[in-house]
Amino acid sequence: MRIRIDLKIFIFIIIFYFTSQVEIYSILMLFAFVHELAHLLVGILLKLKPKSAQIMPFGFSIYFEDYSKQYEIKKILIALAGPVINLVLVVMGCIYNWKEQIIYANLLIGLFNLIPLYPLDGGRVLKYILKLTAGNGEDADELVHQISKIILILLTVVSSIGIIYMENIAILFVIAYLWAIMIDSRKDYKMKTRIRELISQNR
């Protein structure tokens, strides 16, 4: 399995250091790793082969070998595994009186990833459900993109207000990062669509 590191992670470490939030960032990354291990474990239990892993500024990402539409339900289970483990840890933390930062970190990661914004877990679940219910996969991809864009615009507005009142500039970098990954995801989708069109034209 190939492992890639997004070098922007070092920029974020510096930012959180100068904003005196290195501790909470370290805790978030630790439980983001646990979150991704849940994805990996469920994928392996469902007989899927991990292809690569990426270390990113706000967590980790596991990619499995390509698998056909008949496995959409498996994709949903894999996507849900991460947020579920974080929310389970929140419940355990409340029961056993863990540190507030640990409970907060898991609650944030769990709920954040359930936002229906692709490529977050919530967006993936929405995409796979639409592909199961809608006959055309390309229509599902386009609808998910439009929904993601609307949600991200709303998040940007709310976060801008939050930055003013909370005086926490780190929120700005989170939103900027979300825009970046959504744009990259859209570029990948357009490239794959173009390749499929070229292949069909040459047949």
C-alpha positions in Angstrom: 0.0 0.0 0.0 1.4 3.4 -1.1 1.5 6.2 1.5 1.6 9.8 0.5 2.1 12.9 2.6 0.5 16.3 1.8 3.3 18.7 2.5 0.7 21.4 3.4 0.5 19.6 6.8 3.8 21.4 7.8 2.2 24.8 7.0 -0.8 23.9 9.3 1.5 22.8 12.1 3.3 26.2 12.0 -0.1 28.0 11.9 -1.5 26.1 14.9 1.8 26.6 16.7 1.7 30.4 16.4 -2.0 30.4 17.4 -1.2 28.4 20.5 -3.4 25.4 19.4 -0.8 22.7 18.9 -2.2 20.6 21.6 -5.7 20.5 20.2 -4.3 20.0 16.7 -2.3 17.0 17.9 -5.4 15.5 19.6 -7.4 16.0 16.5 -4.8 14.3 14.3 -4.6 11.4 16.7 -8.3 10.7 16.6 -8.4 11.4 12.9 -6.0 8.5 12.6 -8.3 6.3 14.8 -11.2 7.5 12.5 -9.3 6.3 9.4 -8.3 3.0 11.0 -12.1 2.3 11.4 -12.5 2.9 7.6 -9.6 0.5 7.0 -10.8 -2.2 9.3 -14.3 -2.3 7.9 -13.0 -2.3 4.4 -10.8 -5.3 5.1 -13.6 -7.1 6.9 -15.7 -6.5 3.7 -12.9 -8.2 1.7 -11.7 -5.0 0.0 -8.0 -4.4 -0.7 -6.5 -1.0 0.5 -4.6 0.7 -2.4 -3.1 3.8 -0.8 -3.2 6.1 2.2 -2.7 9.9 2.4 -1.7 12.0 5.3 -3.4 15.4 5.0 -3.5 18.6 7.1 -6.8 17.7 8.7 -6.5 13.9 8.9 -5.8 10.8 6.9 -7.5 9.1 3.9 -7.6 5.4 2.9 -8.3 4.5 -0.7 -9.4 1.0 -1.7 -9.0 -0.8 -5.0 -11.7 0.1 -7.5 -14.8 -1.9 -7.1 -18.0 -2.1 -9.0 -21.5 -0.6 -8.4 -22.7 -3.8 -6.7 -20.5 -2.8 -3.8 -22.1 0.6 -3.2 -23.6 -0.6 0.1 -20.1 -1.7 1.2 -18.9 1.8 0.4 -21.6 3.3 2.6 -20.6 1.1 5.5 -16.9 2.0 5.1 -17.8 5.7 5.0 -19.9 5.5 8.1 -17.3 3.5 10.1 -15.1 6.5 10.8 -17.7 8.9 12.2 -19.3 6.1 14.2 -16.1 5.2 16.0 -15.6 8.9 16.9 -19.1 9.2 18.3 -18.7 5.9 20.2 -15.5 7.4 21.8 -17.5 10.5 22.7 -20.0 8.3 24.6 -17.2 6.4 26.3 -15.5 9.6 27.2 -18.6 11.0 28.9 -19.1 7.7 30.8 -15.5 7.4 32.0 -14.8 11.1 32.5 -12.1 11.5 29.9 -10.4 14.8 29.3 -12.7 17.4 27.8 -10.3 17.9 24.8 -10.6 14.2 23.9 -14.4 14.3 23.9 -14.5 17.6 22.0 -12.0 16.3 19.4 -14.0 13.1 18.7 -17.3 15.0 18.6 -15.9 17.5 16.2 -14.4 14.9 13.9 -17.5 12.7 14.0 -20.0 15.4 13.3 -17.8 17.3 10.8 -17.3 14.2 8.7 -21.1 13.6 8.6 -21.7 16.9 6.8 -23.0 15.9 3.3 -20.2 17.6 1.6 -18.1 15.5 -0.8 -15.4 14.2 -0.3 -16.2 14.1 3.4 -17.8 10.8 4.7 -21.3 12.4 4.7 -20.9 13.4 1.1 -19.7 10.0 0.2 -22.7 8.3 1.8 -25.0 10.7 0.0 -23.2 10.0 -3.3 -23.5 6.2 -2.9 -27.1 6.4 -1.9 -27.9 8.5 -4.9 -26.1 6.0 -7.1 -28.1 3.1 -5.7 -31.4 4.9 -6.1 -30.7 6.9 -9.4 -29.9 4.9 -12.5 -27.3 7.3 -13.8 -24.0 7.6 -11.8 -23.0 10.8 -13.6 -26.3 12.4 -12.5 -25.6 11.4 -8.9 -22.1 12.9 -9.1 -23.4 16.2 -10.5 -26.1 16.4 -7.8 -23.7 15.7 -5.0 -21.3 18.4 -6.3 -24.1 21.0 -6.4 -25.3 20.1 -2.9 -21.6 20.2 -1.6 -21.1 23.6 -3.1 -24.3 25.0 -1.5 -23.3 23.6 1.9 -19.8 24.9 1.7 -21.0 28.4 0.8 -23.3 28.3 3.9 -20.4 27.0 6.0 -18.2 29.8 4.7 -20.8 32.4 5.7 -21.3 30.9 9.2 -17.6 30.5 9.7 -16.9 34.1 8.7 -19.2 35.2 11.5 -17.5 32.7 13.9 -14.1 34.1 13.1 -15.3 37.6 14.1 -16.8 36.6 17.4 -14.4 33.8 18.4 -11.3 35.5 17.0 -10.0 32.1 15.9 -8.3 32.4 12.5 -7.8 28.7 12.3 -11.4 28.3 11.2 -10.5 30.3 8.1 -7.8 27.7 7.1 -10.3 24.8 7.7 -12.8 26.4 5.3 -10.0 27.2 2.7 -8.9 23.6 2.9 -12.4 22.4 2.3 -12.8 24.5 -0.8 -9.4 23.2 -2.0 -10.3 19.5 -1.6 -13.7 20.1 -3.2 -12.2 21.9 -6.2 -9.6 19.1 -6.6 -12.3 16.5 -6.4 -14.3 18.3 -9.1 -11.2 18.5 -11.3 -10.6 14.7 -10.9 -14.3 14.0 -11.8 -14.1 16.2 -14.9 -10.8 14.5 -16.0 -12.3 11.0 -15.6 -15.4 12.1 -17.5 -13.3 13.4 -20.3 -11.3 10.2 -20.5 -14.5 8.1 -20.6 -15.8 10.3 -23.5 -12.6 9.9 -25.4 -12.7 6.2 -25.0 -16.3 5.9 -26.1 -15.5 8.1 -29.2 -12.6 5.9 -30.2 -14.7 2.7 -30.1 
